[in-house]
Amino acid sequence: MSSKVNRVSSLGLCLWVLSLSVSAGVHAEEETRFRLPEDILTRPSLLDWPGGPKEALRAYGVELDLSLAQFYQGVTAGDGRKDWQYGGKLDGIVTFDGHALGLWKGLSLKVHQELVYADDALTQGAGTTIPENTAMAFPRVGGDDYNTSIVLSQAFDHGISVSLGKFNMLDAASRTPLLGGGGLDTFMHTGLAAPVSGVTPPYVIGSLLTLRTEPATFGLFIYDPRNAQDTDVIEHLFEDGVTFSLSTTVPIKLLDRLGFQNFRAVYSTEEGIDLRDVPQLQLPPELQNDPRSKNGYWYLSYSFQQFLEHDEDDPSKGWGIFGQVAVTDGNPNPLGWLVLVGLGGNSPIPTRIEDRWGIGYFNYRMSGSLRSAAQRDLGLRYKDEAGFEMFYNVAVTPWLLITADLQFIDPFPSENDDAVLLGLRAQLKF
């Protein structure tokens, strides 16, 4: 019942913002006598031009971002079906500026509504574990085709800000300059687009404290360890434990090129199943024993992104190198460690600066406890899941992006053949 209420409330909010946008656009058109803007091929989004509806909304303290991404992806080699799947994802993000709305300075509210539809290449039987299409995987792997995230933030003086609510963690992943994108305009595979940690679900309820200083940015994130797509998390917050995440981001300049390094440490009090007993769950119920539990788990990571070349007119655009290494306790976390590295960013071709490209490699090691138990009790052999992805994203206009994507994946199960996936992606920014 509560999920239906949430969906109706989200739909009502989106309809209200859209109606405001339409009325603002009509008002703007009346003032310009319906003159068609001449910058249609250069504007940042389809509905964003001087005097247009998005600019009119900003005058009311409302920032509206809508995008539609469509995918055509399939397995061309390896196990499973060799067919192609079409699907899409609609994202609507509405940000309210409290000060512009007549409240107080520093207050903001962000609402992110997402919806996936049609099919995807996640269930073609290739034997892979980590999703090959991040945008289509979330929120679908949590059992729903839609999700609403709401975050309330307050910025204070001296670089301090506090945010609380239901967080969409893909939003955080998409903000990194070289690697980010959340599966919508850079890498598609989750192993690169939103690296898996085993300690942070795709949607969490909690609070984030951020302190921005001259040498570094510090963050303390406290959240419920369960996936917040489950309404039980909202009804019984922190019932199963609490997760603490500490992070430090240090800006780095190398040969006058921008970059950063990030250190993250996570500890959770959540109780999990002892992975040495997981194979018991594959047995018939009459032969199962109650699995043991294990209290708490931890995760440590180091990541970096470093520009090697900047655009002369815009230092935020360029290309460079990125990487990440992480290690966990391996029990109850099913992940043991991970390594990823790659190159990417904006095109080095001067006339194609808005294009994006990337080439990346990832290697995820399954927990040693889980691998040993699976081989001992079930005769199953698991290795690392490793892969390679490359893409090129053509900016036909700043608001119409076409991407070609190629992935080679070596799955966890040793009996599965290497998989090859090809994909096309088209993103329209309204």
C-alpha positions as CSV (number, residue, x, y, z in Angstrom):
1,M,0.0,0.0,0.0
2,S,2.8,2.4,0.9
3,S,4.6,1.8,-2.4
4,K,1.5,2.7,-4.3
5,V,1.1,5.9,-2.2
6,N,4.7,6.7,-2.9
7,R,4.2,6.2,-6.6
8,V,1.1,8.3,-6.7
9,S,2.7,11.1,-4.7
10,S,5.8,11.1,-7.0
11,L,3.6,11.1,-10.1
12,G,1.6,14.0,-8.7
13,L,4.8,16.0,-8.0
14,C,6.1,15.4,-11.5
15,L,2.8,16.4,-13.1
16,W,2.7,19.6,-11.0
17,V,6.3,20.5,-12.1
18,L,5.5,19.7,-15.7
19,S,2.4,21.8,-15.7
20,L,4.3,24.6,-14.1
21,S,6.9,24.2,-16.9
22,V,4.3,24.2,-19.6
23,S,2.6,27.3,-18.2
24,A,6.0,29.0,-17.9
25,G,6.9,28.1,-21.4
26,V,3.6,29.4,-22.7
27,H,4.2,32.7,-20.8
28,A,7.7,32.9,-22.3
29,E,6.4,32.2,-25.8
30,E,3.8,34.9,-25.4
31,E,6.5,37.4,-24.5
32,T,8.6,36.5,-27.5
33,R,5.6,36.1,-29.8
34,F,6.3,32.4,-30.3
35,R,9.7,33.0,-31.9
36,L,11.7,29.8,-32.3
37,P,15.1,30.1,-30.6
38,E,18.0,29.9,-33.0
39,D,20.3,27.9,-30.7
40,I,18.4,24.6,-30.9
41,L,21.6,22.7,-31.9
42,T,23.8,24.2,-29.2
43,R,21.6,24.6,-26.1
44,P,22.5,22.3,-23.1
45,S,19.1,20.6,-23.2
46,L,16.1,20.6,-25.5
47,L,13.9,22.9,-23.4
48,D,16.7,25.2,-22.0
49,W,17.0,28.5,-23.9
50,P,16.9,32.2,-22.8
51,G,13.2,32.9,-22.0
52,G,12.3,29.2,-22.3
53,P,10.4,27.1,-19.8
54,K,13.4,25.8,-17.8
55,E,14.7,29.4,-17.3
56,A,11.3,30.5,-16.2
57,L,11.2,27.7,-13.6
58,R,14.5,28.8,-12.2
59,A,13.0,32.1,-11.5
60,Y,10.6,30.3,-9.1
61,G,13.6,28.4,-7.5
62,V,12.9,25.1,-9.4
63,E,15.5,23.3,-11.5
64,L,14.0,20.5,-13.7
65,D,16.2,17.9,-15.4
66,L,14.5,15.2,-17.6
67,S,16.2,12.6,-19.7
68,L,15.2,9.5,-21.7
69,A,17.8,6.8,-22.4
70,Q,17.1,4.0,-24.8
71,F,19.2,0.8,-25.1
72,Y,19.6,-1.9,-27.7
73,Q,22.0,-4.5,-26.3
74,G,22.7,-8.2,-26.7
75,V,25.0,-11.1,-26.1
76,T,26.9,-12.0,-29.2
77,A,29.2,-14.7,-27.8
78,G,29.4,-16.9,-24.8
79,D,26.6,-18.8,-23.0
80,G,22.9,-18.0,-23.1
81,R,20.6,-16.5,-25.7
82,K,22.2,-14.7,-28.7
83,D,19.5,-12.1,-29.2
84,W,19.1,-8.4,-28.8
85,Q,17.0,-6.6,-26.1
86,Y,15.4,-3.1,-26.3
87,G,14.6,-1.1,-23.2
88,G,14.7,2.4,-21.8
89,K,14.9,4.5,-18.7
90,L,13.2,7.8,-17.9
91,D,14.8,10.0,-15.2
92,G,13.2,13.1,-13.7
93,I,15.1,15.2,-11.2
94,V,13.5,18.2,-9.6
95,T,15.6,20.5,-7.3
96,F,13.9,23.1,-5.2
97,D,15.9,26.1,-3.9
98,G,14.6,27.0,-0.5
99,H,15.9,30.6,-0.6
100,A,14.4,31.4,-4.0
101,L,11.1,29.9,-2.8
102,G,11.0,32.4,0.1
103,L,12.4,30.2,2.8
104,W,16.0,30.5,3.9
105,K,19.5,30.4,2.4
106,G,21.2,27.0,1.9
107,L,18.0,24.9,2.0
108,S,17.3,22.6,-0.9
109,L,15.1,19.6,-1.7
110,K,16.0,17.1,-4.5
111,V,13.5,14.6,-5.8
112,H,14.6,11.9,-8.3
113,Q,12.0,9.8,-10.0
114,E,13.2,7.0,-12.3
115,L,11.3,4.5,-14.4
116,V,12.6,1.6,-16.6
117,Y,10.6,-0.1,-19.2
118,A,10.7,-3.0,-21.7
119,D,13.5,-5.5,-21.7
120,D,17.2,-5.6,-21.0
121,A,20.2,-7.9,-21.5
122,L,20.6,-8.8,-17.8
123,T,18.7,-12.2,-18.0
124,Q,20.1,-13.8,-21.2
125,G,21.9,-16.6,-19.3
126,A,25.5,-15.5,-20.0
127,G,26.5,-16.6,-16.5
128,T,27.6,-13.1,-15.5
129,T,26.9,-11.8,-12.0
130,I,27.5,-8.0,-12.1
131,P,25.0,-6.2,-14.3
132,E,26.1,-5.3,-17.8
133,N,23.7,-2.4,-18.0
134,T,23.7,-0.1,-14.9
135,A,20.9,2.2,-16.0
136,M,18.5,-0.7,-16.7
137,A,19.6,-2.7,-13.6
138,F,18.5,-0.1,-11.1
139,P,15.9,-0.1,-9.7
140,R,14.9,-3.3,-11.6
141,V,17.2,-5.7,-9.6
142,G,15.4,-4.6,-6.5
143,G,12.1,-5.9,-7.8
144,D,10.5,-2.6,-9.1
145,D,10.6,-0.8,-12.4
146,Y,10.3,2.6,-10.7
147,N,11.8,4.3,-7.7
148,T,11.6,7.7,-5.9
149,S,14.5,9.2,-4.0
150,I,14.0,12.4,-1.9
151,V,16.9,14.2,-0.2
152,L,16.7,17.4,2.0
153,S,19.9,19.4,2.3
154,Q,21.0,22.4,4.3
155,A,24.3,24.2,3.6
156,F,25.9,26.2,6.4
157,D,28.8,28.6,6.5
158,H,32.4,27.3,6.6
159,G,31.8,24.6,4.0
160,I,29.5,22.5,6.2
161,S,26.4,20.8,4.8
162,V,23.9,18.2,6.1
163,S,21.7,16.0,3.9
164,L,19.1,13.4,4.9
165,G,16.5,11.3,3.2
166,K,16.4,8.4,0.7
167,F,19.6,8.5,-1.4
168,N,20.0,7.2,-5.0
169,M,23.6,6.1,-4.9
170,L,23.9,6.2,-8.7
171,D,23.6,10.0,-8.4
172,A,26.8,10.1,-6.4
173,A,28.6,7.7,-8.8
174,S,27.5,9.9,-11.8
175,R,29.2,13.0,-10.4
176,T,32.8,11.9,-10.9
177,P,34.3,13.7,-13.9
178,L,36.0,10.8,-15.8
179,L,34.4,7.6,-14.7
180,G,30.9,8.8,-13.7
181,G,27.7,8.8,-15.6
182,G,25.6,6.3,-13.8
183,G,25.3,4.2,-16.9
184,L,23.6,6.9,-18.9
185,D,26.4,8.6,-20.8
186,T,29.7,6.9,-20.0
187,F,30.4,3.2,-19.1
188,M,27.4,0.9,-19.0
189,H,28.8,-2.1,-17.0
190,T,28.1,-1.7,-13.2
191,G,31.7,-2.9,-12.5
192,L,32.9,0.5,-13.9
193,A,29.9,2.8,-13.9
194,A,29.0,2.2,-10.2
195,P,31.7,0.0,-8.6
196,V,30.2,-2.7,-6.4
197,S,31.2,-2.6,-2.7
198,G,28.9,-5.1,-1.0
199,V,28.4,-2.6,1.8
200,T,26.3,0.1,0.1
201,P,22.9,-0.8,-1.5
202,P,21.8,1.2,-4.6
203,Y,19.2,3.0,-2.4
204,V,19.8,3.9,1.2
205,I,18.1,5.9,3.9
206,G,20.4,7.9,6.1
207,S,22.2,11.2,6.7
208,L,25.3,12.7,5.2
209,L,27.5,15.3,6.9
210,T,30.0,17.0,4.6
211,L,32.9,19.4,5.5
212,R,34.7,21.1,2.7
213,T,38.1,22.6,3.5
214,E,41.0,24.0,1.5
215,P,43.1,20.8,1.6
216,A,40.3,18.2,1.5
217,T,36.6,17.3,1.7
218,F,35.5,15.0,4.5
219,G,32.2,13.1,4.6
220,L,30.4,11.0,7.3
221,F,27.5,9.0,6.0
222,I,25.3,7.1,8.4
223,Y,22.7,4.9,6.8
224,D,20.5,1.8,7.2
225,P,22.4,-1.2,5.6
226,R,19.4,-2.5,3.8
227,N,18.2,-1.7,0.3
228,A,15.6,1.1,0.8
229,Q,13.5,-0.1,-2.1
230,D,12.0,-2.3,0.6
231,T,9.3,-0.3,2.4
232,D,10.1,-2.2,5.6
233,V,13.3,-0.2,5.8
234,I,11.2,3.0,6.1
235,E,8.8,1.5,8.6
236,H,11.6,-0.1,10.8
237,L,14.6,2.2,10.3
238,F,17.9,0.8,11.6
239,E,16.2,-2.3,12.9
240,D,18.9,-4.6,11.6
241,G,21.9,-2.4,12.3
242,V,23.6,0.8,11.1
243,T,26.4,1.5,8.6
244,F,29.1,4.2,9.1
245,S,31.0,5.4,6.1
246,L,34.0,7.8,6.4
247,S,35.5,9.4,3.3
248,T,38.2,11.9,2.5
249,T,38.7,13.4,-1.0
250,V,41.9,15.3,-1.7
251,P,42.3,17.5,-4.8
252,I,45.6,16.9,-6.6
253,K,47.3,18.9,-9.3
254,L,49.7,17.0,-11.5
255,L,51.6,19.1,-14.1
256,D,48.9,21.7,-13.6
257,R,46.2,19.1,-14.4
258,L,43.3,18.6,-12.1
259,G,42.6,15.4,-10.2
260,F,41.6,13.9,-6.9
261,Q,42.3,10.9,-4.6
262,N,39.6,9.4,-2.4
263,F,39.9,7.2,0.7
264,R,36.9,5.4,2.2
265,A,36.3,3.2,5.2
266,V,33.0,1.5,6.0
267,Y,31.8,-0.5,9.0
268,S,28.4,-1.9,9.5
269,T,26.9,-3.5,12.6
270,E,24.4,-5.5,10.5
271,E,24.3,-9.3,11.2
272,G,24.8,-11.5,8.1
273,I,24.9,-15.1,7.2
274,D,28.2,-16.8,7.7
275,L,29.2,-17.4,4.1
276,R,30.8,-20.8,5.0
277,D,27.2,-22.1,5.6
278,V,25.6,-20.6,2.4
279,P,25.9,-23.9,0.4
280,Q,23.5,-25.5,2.9
281,L,20.7,-23.2,1.5
282,Q,21.0,-25.1,-1.8
283,L,20.0,-28.4,-0.1
284,P,16.5,-29.7,0.3
285,P,14.8,-28.1,3.3
286,E,14.8,-31.3,5.3
287,L,18.6,-31.5,5.0
288,Q,19.3,-27.8,5.9
289,N,20.7,-26.7,9.2
290,D,20.2,-23.2,10.6
291,P,23.1,-21.2,9.1
292,R,25.4,-19.4,11.5
293,S,25.4,-15.6,11.6
294,K,28.3,-13.2,11.7
295,N,28.1,-9.8,13.2
296,G,29.5,-6.8,11.4
297,Y,31.6,-6.3,8.3
298,W,34.1,-3.7,6.9
299,Y,35.3,-2.3,3.6
300,L,38.3,-0.1,2.6
301,S,38.9,1.5,-0.7
302,Y,41.2,3.9,-2.5
303,S,40.3,5.6,-5.8
304,F,41.7,8.3,-8.0
305,Q,41.0,10.3,-11.1
306,Q,43.6,12.4,-12.8
307,F,43.2,14.6,-15.9
308,L,46.1,14.2,-18.4
309,E,44.8,16.8,-20.8
310,H,42.4,19.8,-20.3
311,D,40.4,21.8,-22.8
312,E,42.0,25.2,-23.1
313,D,38.7,27.1,-22.6
314,D,37.1,24.8,-20.0
315,P,39.3,23.0,-17.5
316,S,36.4,20.8,-16.4
317,K,36.6,19.1,-19.8
318,G,39.4,16.8,-20.8
319,W,40.5,13.2,-20.6
320,G,42.7,11.2,-18.2
321,I,43.2,8.1,-16.1
322,F,41.2,6.6,-13.2
323,G,41.4,3.6,-10.9
324,Q,40.2,2.0,-7.7
325,V,41.3,-0.8,-5.4
326,A,39.2,-2.1,-2.5
327,V,39.3,-4.9,0.1
328,T,36.7,-6.3,2.5
329,D,36.5,-8.8,5.3
330,G,35.1,-11.3,2.8
331,N,32.5,-12.7,5.3
332,P,29.6,-11.9,5.4
333,N,30.5,-9.6,2.5
334,P,30.4,-11.9,-0.7
335,L,33.0,-9.6,-2.3
336,G,36.7,-10.2,-1.4
337,W,38.4,-7.4,-3.3
338,L,38.2,-5.4,-6.5
339,V,40.6,-3.6,-8.9
340,L,39.6,-1.4,-11.8
341,V,41.5,1.0,-14.0
342,G,41.0,2.9,-17.3
343,L,41.2,5.9,-19.5
344,G,38.4,8.2,-20.5
345,G,36.8,11.6,-20.7
346,N,36.0,14.1,-23.4
347,S,37.2,13.6,-26.9
348,P,40.7,14.9,-27.6
349,I,39.5,15.9,-31.1
350,P,39.2,19.7,-31.0
351,T,36.0,19.8,-33.0
352,R,34.4,17.0,-31.0
353,I,35.0,18.2,-27.4
354,E,31.4,17.3,-26.3
355,D,31.9,13.6,-27.3
356,R,32.9,11.2,-24.5
357,W,35.0,8.0,-24.7
358,G,36.3,5.4,-22.3
359,I,38.2,2.2,-22.0
360,G,38.3,0.3,-18.7
361,Y,39.2,-3.0,-17.1
362,F,37.7,-4.5,-13.9
363,N,38.4,-7.5,-11.7
364,Y,36.1,-8.6,-8.8
365,R,37.2,-11.4,-6.5
366,M,34.5,-13.4,-4.8
367,S,34.9,-13.9,-1.0
368,G,37.3,-16.7,-0.2
369,S,34.9,-18.1,2.4
370,L,32.1,-18.4,-0.2
371,R,34.3,-19.9,-2.9
372,S,35.7,-22.5,-0.5
373,A,32.3,-23.5,0.8
374,A,30.8,-23.7,-2.7
375,Q,33.6,-26.0,-3.9
376,R,33.7,-28.1,-0.8
377,D,30.0,-28.7,-0.4
378,L,28.6,-28.3,-3.9
379,G,31.5,-29.0,-6.2
380,L,31.2,-25.5,-7.8
381,R,34.3,-23.7,-8.8
382,Y,34.3,-19.9,-8.9
383,K,37.0,-17.6,-10.2
384,D,37.3,-13.8,-10.5
385,E,34.7,-12.0,-12.6
386,A,36.8,-9.8,-14.9
387,G,35.9,-7.7,-17.8
388,F,36.9,-5.0,-20.3
389,E,34.6,-2.3,-21.7
390,M,35.1,0.4,-24.3
391,F,32.6,3.0,-25.6
392,Y,32.4,6.1,-27.7
393,N,29.6,8.6,-27.1
394,V,28.8,11.0,-30.0
395,A,27.2,14.3,-29.0
396,V,25.0,14.9,-32.0
397,T,23.9,18.0,-30.1
398,P,24.5,18.7,-26.3
399,W,21.1,17.2,-25.7
400,L,21.2,14.2,-28.0
401,L,23.9,11.6,-27.3
402,I,24.5,8.3,-29.2
403,T,26.8,5.7,-27.7
404,A,28.4,2.5,-29.2
405,D,29.5,0.0,-26.4
406,L,31.5,-3.2,-26.4
407,Q,32.1,-5.5,-23.4
408,F,34.2,-8.7,-22.9
409,I,33.3,-10.5,-19.6
410,D,34.9,-13.5,-17.9
411,P,32.1,-14.7,-15.5
412,F,32.5,-16.0,-11.9
413,P,31.5,-19.6,-12.7
414,S,34.5,-21.5,-14.1
415,E,32.2,-23.6,-16.4
416,N,30.8,-20.5,-18.2
417,D,32.4,-19.2,-21.4
418,D,33.6,-15.7,-21.9
419,A,30.7,-13.4,-22.9
420,V,30.8,-10.6,-25.5
421,L,28.1,-7.9,-25.5
422,L,27.4,-5.2,-28.0
423,G,25.2,-2.2,-27.2
424,L,23.8,1.0,-28.6
425,R,22.5,3.8,-26.4
426,A,20.6,7.0,-27.2
427,Q,20.0,9.7,-24.5
428,L,17.8,12.7,-25.0
429,K,18.0,15.5,-22.5
430,F,14.9,17.6,-22.3
